Structures are given as structure tokens and as C-alpha cells.
Amino acid sequence: MLHDRAVVTTVASARLQWAEGRGRFVAAVRDAARADALYRQRDAVLEELHRRVGAVFTLAELAEVYDGAERWLHRVVGERAAPNGWARTLSIASDAAFDVYSVGAKDYEP
């Protein structure tokens, strides 16, 4: 039972971070000078999520990948979508990508 509560807390915390990232992303892409780079970063993370997580997954599985994402995010975005200053916007783009991807979870509920 304790394990189940910990998973629910982890998923809830991750979803909150993803939603906040989506909000920061939406605000940031209003600046046309930043929009293209942010979309490329987000799309690079989405491609990697598809590779790592696949098409059938739960929110808990996605949260687990999110928990270890720092190990691969810098490499993936650095290789695929690294405009000037990309490291400063990585958390915005990556959280937005996880938020977008979470909608495909088999246990997703708005």
C-alpha cells in the first residue's frame, strides 16, 4: 500500500511539473525569435520519448523515465536541436514534451 501511495505522489508531482513546463513553453513561444528553437527542442525530446517509452505506457512509467531524464536530455537535445543558449530553455522544452506525451498514456485522465 505504501508503494502505491509513493507512485501516486510521484506521478502527481511529475504531472504538475509537466503542466507548469507547458505553461512556460506556451508563454515562451509567443516570442517569435525563440519559438523555432523551442519547438525543435521539444520535438527532439518527443522523438526520444517515443524511442524510450513506446506507444503503450502508463503515467507511472513515464514519470520513471522523467526521473532519470537528466542523464540523456542534454545529449539528445545537444545532438538534435542545439541553437545558441539551448541549455537555458531545456527544462521548458523537456517538461512541455513530457506533458504532450503524457496524454498518450493508457491511464491518462485530464
HELIX and SHEET records of a PDB file:
HELIX    1   1 LEU A    2  ALA A   28  1                                  27    
HELIX    2   2 ALA A   32  VAL A   53  1                                  22    
HELIX    3   3 LEU A   59  ASP A   67  1                                   9    
HELIX    4   4 GLU A   70  ARG A   80  1                                  11    
HELIX    5   5 TRP A   86  SER A  102  1                                  17    
END                                                                             
